[in-house]
Amino acid sequence: MRKEHIGIIGAGLMGHGLAQLFALHGHSVALYDLNQQLLDTAVDHIKANLELMTSRGIATEAAAGAVPGLIRTTTVLEEAARGADFVIEAVIENMPVKQDIFQKLDAVCPPETVLASNTSVMSITEIGSRAKHRARIAGTHFWNPPHIVPLVEVVQTEHTAPASVDFCMDILRRVGKRPIHCRKDVPGFIGNRMLHALWREALYIVEQGIADPATVDDAIRQGFGLRLPVLGPMANIDMVGLDLVLAIETYLLPHLCRDTAPSRLLRDGNANGALGFKTGKGLQVWTAEQAATERRKLQEYLLDGVASRKN
């Protein structure tokens, strides 16, 4: 089977995971960043990820051993784009920066190269607005960590050619992902629209003094969150019955948060430097050890999920 050459633009939180993902499935990868130190750190992160994945039987020793030889790092954008079949941008969520990158990629990449952005919420149409060949531009929103979480949202704009969407869906399936087609370029796409609707109500519950943050989390983890991996909201509605759901929502919806601005809790936290794990205090207080424990539990849970799907 033919292996495409992949360009990854940005070696940060998402970029190094994307490079690892494609290289682990035999694709050659050019990983670009302006910062050489960040590129070096990315290589170290990839090695550590591979060690963990092989220790859990998620990746074979042979496949993991081939990865370093398949990833080439560069601080020159044109080198990352040269000869690429597929280029994914994974830089900071800054519209002018992304627009500039796509304008440059559009100018230097071969006409058949498909270009994609990993943005989680921004308009793909706006990101590609300076490019001339917009039919080859799509969104591919991976979820963090991208080398573990299966879902990728493939976002189609009014300019994106069906062939570009098909290419993205196909190559993502071949590297073990579960791509879904977002047919309209709307802010937040599919997943983040639902996630932030949940977060808005969760913050509102705390803000109104209905429950504290830990209780809100328990209500999800020990309640409806348990069934989410096997029963999505659409199937759940059908299971409950549209008649009962209609009756419940007719009563309940007027009482839910309908704010169109971010929660006061978020604004106050930012103003006071209470940003969460990174500062030791956010909606709750966190020691460094507690924060590390939460991160480890999440990673182990995700890895166990991947391992169970392979067995």
C-alpha positions as CSV (number, residue, x, y, z in Angstrom):
1,M,0.0,0.0,0.0
2,R,1.3,3.4,-0.9
3,K,2.5,5.6,2.0
4,E,2.0,9.3,1.6
5,H,4.5,12.0,2.6
6,I,3.1,14.1,5.4
7,G,4.0,17.7,6.4
8,I,3.2,18.8,10.0
9,I,3.3,22.5,10.7
10,G,4.0,23.2,14.4
11,A,5.8,20.9,16.8
12,G,4.0,21.8,20.0
13,L,1.3,20.0,22.0
14,M,-0.5,18.6,19.0
15,G,2.1,18.6,16.3
16,H,4.5,16.1,17.8
17,G,1.7,13.7,18.4
18,L,0.5,14.0,14.8
19,A,4.1,13.3,13.5
20,Q,4.2,10.2,15.7
21,L,0.8,9.0,14.6
22,F,1.6,9.1,10.8
23,A,5.2,7.8,11.2
24,L,4.0,4.9,13.4
25,H,1.9,3.8,10.4
26,G,4.8,3.9,8.0
27,H,4.4,7.4,6.5
28,S,7.4,9.7,6.1
29,V,6.9,12.9,8.0
30,A,8.5,16.4,7.8
31,L,7.9,18.2,11.2
32,Y,8.3,22.0,11.0
33,D,8.6,24.6,13.6
34,L,10.4,28.0,13.8
35,N,11.9,27.0,17.2
36,Q,14.7,24.4,17.0
37,Q,14.4,23.8,20.7
38,L,10.8,22.9,20.4
39,L,11.6,20.5,17.6
40,D,14.2,18.8,19.8
41,T,11.7,18.6,22.7
42,A,9.1,17.1,20.3
43,V,11.5,14.3,19.4
44,D,12.0,13.6,23.1
45,H,8.3,13.5,23.7
46,I,7.8,11.1,20.7
47,K,10.4,8.7,22.1
48,A,8.7,8.8,25.5
49,N,5.3,8.2,24.0
50,L,6.5,5.3,22.0
51,E,8.1,3.7,25.0
52,L,4.8,3.9,26.9
53,M,2.8,2.6,24.0
54,T,5.1,-0.4,23.4
55,S,5.1,-1.2,27.1
56,R,1.3,-1.5,27.0
57,G,1.3,-3.5,23.7
58,I,-0.4,-0.7,21.8
59,A,2.5,-0.4,19.3
60,T,4.9,-3.1,18.2
61,E,8.6,-2.8,18.8
62,A,9.3,-2.9,15.1
63,A,6.9,-0.1,14.2
64,A,8.0,2.1,17.1
65,G,11.7,1.4,16.2
66,A,11.1,2.7,12.7
67,V,9.5,6.0,13.7
68,P,12.7,8.1,14.3
69,G,13.9,7.3,10.9
70,L,10.6,8.4,9.3
71,I,10.5,11.8,11.0
72,R,12.6,14.7,9.7
73,T,12.6,18.0,11.5
74,T,13.1,21.4,9.8
75,T,12.9,25.1,10.6
76,V,12.1,25.9,6.9
77,L,8.5,25.8,5.9
78,E,9.2,25.1,2.3
79,E,11.2,22.0,3.2
80,A,8.2,20.7,5.2
81,A,5.9,21.3,2.3
82,R,8.1,20.0,-0.5
83,G,6.7,16.9,-2.0
84,A,4.0,16.5,0.6
85,D,0.8,14.7,-0.2
86,F,-0.9,16.0,3.0
87,V,0.0,18.9,5.2
88,I,-1.6,19.5,8.6
89,E,-1.2,22.9,10.3
90,A,-1.1,22.6,14.1
91,V,0.1,26.0,15.3
92,I,-1.3,28.4,17.9
93,E,-5.0,29.4,17.7
94,N,-4.2,32.8,16.1
95,M,-6.1,33.6,12.9
96,P,-3.6,35.9,11.2
97,V,-0.8,33.4,11.9
98,K,-2.8,30.5,10.4
99,Q,-3.9,32.6,7.4
100,D,-0.3,33.5,6.6
101,I,0.8,29.8,6.9
102,F,-2.0,28.6,4.5
103,Q,-1.2,31.4,2.0
104,K,2.4,30.3,2.0
105,L,1.6,26.6,1.8
106,D,-0.8,27.2,-1.1
107,A,2.0,28.9,-3.0
108,V,4.6,26.2,-2.4
109,C,2.8,22.9,-2.3
110,P,2.0,20.9,-5.5
111,P,-1.5,21.4,-6.8
112,E,-2.6,17.9,-5.6
113,T,-1.5,18.4,-2.0
114,V,-4.4,18.5,0.5
115,L,-4.0,21.1,3.2
116,A,-5.7,20.9,6.6
117,S,-5.9,22.8,9.8
118,N,-6.1,21.2,13.2
119,T,-7.9,24.2,14.8
120,S,-10.4,23.2,17.4
121,V,-12.9,26.0,16.9
122,M,-11.8,28.5,14.2
123,S,-13.4,28.9,10.8
124,I,-11.6,26.8,8.2
125,T,-13.1,29.1,5.5
126,E,-11.5,32.2,7.2
127,I,-8.2,30.4,7.8
128,G,-7.9,29.6,4.0
129,S,-9.2,32.9,2.8
130,R,-5.9,34.1,1.5
131,A,-5.2,30.9,-0.5
132,K,-6.0,30.7,-4.2
133,H,-6.7,26.9,-4.3
134,R,-9.4,26.6,-1.6
135,A,-10.9,23.4,-2.9
136,R,-8.0,21.4,-1.3
137,I,-8.4,23.0,2.1
138,A,-10.3,21.2,4.9
139,G,-10.3,21.0,8.7
140,T,-9.0,17.9,10.5
141,H,-9.6,18.5,14.2
142,F,-7.7,15.9,16.2
143,W,-8.4,15.6,19.9
144,N,-5.6,15.7,22.5
145,P,-3.6,13.6,22.7
146,P,-3.8,13.0,18.9
147,H,-1.8,9.8,18.8
148,I,-4.3,8.2,21.2
149,V,-7.8,9.7,20.9
150,P,-9.6,8.1,17.9
151,L,-11.9,10.9,16.9
152,V,-11.0,13.4,14.1
153,E,-13.5,15.9,12.8
154,V,-13.1,16.5,9.0
155,V,-14.6,19.9,8.4
156,Q,-15.8,20.8,4.9
157,T,-16.2,24.4,3.8
158,E,-18.3,25.6,0.9
159,H,-15.1,25.6,-1.2
160,T,-13.7,22.2,-0.2
161,A,-13.9,19.7,-3.0
162,P,-15.5,16.3,-2.2
163,A,-12.3,14.6,-3.3
164,S,-10.4,16.5,-0.6
165,V,-12.8,15.3,2.1
166,D,-12.6,11.8,0.8
167,F,-8.8,11.9,0.9
168,C,-8.8,13.1,4.5
169,M,-11.4,10.4,5.6
170,D,-9.4,7.7,3.9
171,I,-5.9,8.5,5.2
172,L,-7.2,9.0,8.7
173,R,-8.9,5.6,8.7
174,R,-5.7,4.0,7.5
175,V,-3.8,5.4,10.5
176,G,-6.4,4.0,12.9
177,K,-8.5,7.0,13.5
178,R,-12.3,7.4,13.5
179,P,-13.0,10.4,11.2
180,I,-16.4,12.0,11.2
181,H,-17.6,14.4,8.5
182,C,-18.7,17.9,9.7
183,R,-20.6,19.1,6.7
184,K,-20.7,22.8,7.6
185,D,-17.9,25.0,8.7
186,V,-19.5,26.3,12.0
187,P,-17.6,27.6,15.1
188,G,-16.6,24.6,17.3
189,F,-17.6,22.1,14.7
190,I,-19.4,19.1,16.3
191,G,-17.6,18.0,19.5
192,N,-16.6,21.3,21.0
193,R,-20.1,22.8,20.5
194,M,-21.5,20.0,22.7
195,L,-18.6,20.1,25.2
196,H,-18.8,23.8,25.8
197,A,-22.6,23.7,26.1
198,L,-21.9,21.2,29.0
199,W,-19.2,23.4,30.5
200,R,-21.4,26.5,30.3
201,E,-24.1,24.7,32.4
202,A,-21.6,23.2,34.8
203,L,-20.0,26.7,35.4
204,Y,-23.5,28.1,35.9
205,I,-24.4,25.5,38.5
206,V,-21.3,26.5,40.5
207,E,-21.8,30.2,39.9
208,Q,-25.4,30.0,41.2
209,G,-24.4,28.1,44.4
210,I,-26.3,25.0,43.4
211,A,-23.2,22.8,43.9
212,D,-19.5,23.1,44.3
213,P,-17.0,22.1,41.4
214,A,-16.2,18.7,42.9
215,T,-19.9,17.8,43.2
216,V,-20.5,18.8,39.6
217,D,-17.7,16.5,38.4
218,D,-19.1,13.7,40.6
219,A,-22.6,14.1,39.0
220,I,-21.1,13.4,35.6
221,R,-18.5,10.8,36.5
222,Q,-20.8,8.7,38.7
223,G,-24.0,9.4,36.7
224,F,-24.6,9.9,33.0
225,G,-20.9,10.0,32.1
226,L,-20.8,6.2,32.8
227,R,-23.0,5.5,29.8
228,L,-21.5,8.0,27.3
229,P,-18.9,5.6,25.9
230,V,-21.6,3.2,24.7
231,L,-24.7,5.4,24.4
232,G,-24.5,8.8,22.7
233,P,-27.2,11.5,23.2
234,M,-29.1,10.7,20.0
235,A,-29.4,7.0,20.9
236,N,-30.2,7.9,24.5
237,I,-33.1,10.2,23.4
238,D,-34.5,7.3,21.3
239,M,-34.1,5.0,24.3
240,V,-35.9,7.3,26.6
241,G,-38.5,8.2,24.0
242,L,-39.1,11.5,22.2
243,D,-42.4,12.0,24.0
244,L,-40.8,11.9,27.5
245,V,-37.8,14.0,26.3
246,L,-40.2,16.6,24.9
247,A,-42.1,16.8,28.2
248,I,-38.8,17.1,30.2
249,E,-37.3,19.8,28.0
250,T,-40.5,21.8,27.9
251,Y,-40.3,22.1,31.6
252,L,-36.5,22.3,32.0
253,L,-35.0,24.3,29.2
254,P,-36.3,27.7,30.5
255,H,-34.2,27.1,33.7
256,L,-30.9,26.4,31.9
257,C,-28.1,28.9,31.3
258,R,-28.5,30.8,28.1
259,D,-25.5,33.2,28.5
260,T,-23.7,34.2,25.3
261,A,-20.7,35.5,27.2
262,P,-18.2,33.4,29.2
263,S,-18.9,32.7,32.8
264,R,-18.0,35.2,35.5
265,L,-16.0,32.4,37.1
266,L,-13.7,32.2,34.1
267,R,-13.4,35.9,33.9
268,D,-12.5,36.3,37.6
269,G,-10.1,33.4,37.4
270,N,-8.2,35.0,34.5
271,A,-8.2,38.4,36.2
272,N,-6.8,36.9,39.5
273,G,-4.2,34.6,37.9
274,A,-6.1,31.5,39.0
275,L,-5.8,29.5,35.8
276,G,-6.0,25.9,37.0
277,F,-3.3,23.2,37.1
278,K,-0.7,25.6,35.7
279,T,-1.0,28.0,38.7
280,G,-2.2,25.6,41.4
281,K,-5.6,27.2,41.6
282,G,-8.5,27.5,39.3
283,L,-12.1,26.5,40.1
284,Q,-10.4,24.3,42.7
285,V,-7.0,24.2,44.5
286,W,-4.4,21.8,43.1
287,T,-1.0,20.7,44.4
288,A,1.6,19.8,41.8
289,E,1.2,16.2,42.9
290,Q,-2.6,16.3,42.5
291,A,-2.3,17.8,39.1
292,A,0.2,15.2,38.0
293,T,-2.1,12.4,39.3
294,E,-5.0,13.7,37.3
295,R,-3.0,13.8,34.2
296,R,-1.6,10.3,34.7
297,K,-5.1,8.9,35.4
298,L,-6.4,10.4,32.2
299,Q,-3.5,9.1,30.1
300,E,-3.8,5.6,31.6
301,Y,-7.6,5.6,30.9
302,L,-7.1,6.6,27.3
303,L,-4.3,4.1,26.8
304,D,-6.4,1.3,28.3
305,G,-9.2,2.3,25.9
306,V,-6.9,2.0,22.9
307,A,-5.5,-1.3,24.2
308,S,-9.0,-2.8,24.7
309,R,-10.0,-1.8,21.1
310,K,-7.0,-3.6,19.7
311,N,-7.7,-6.8,21.6
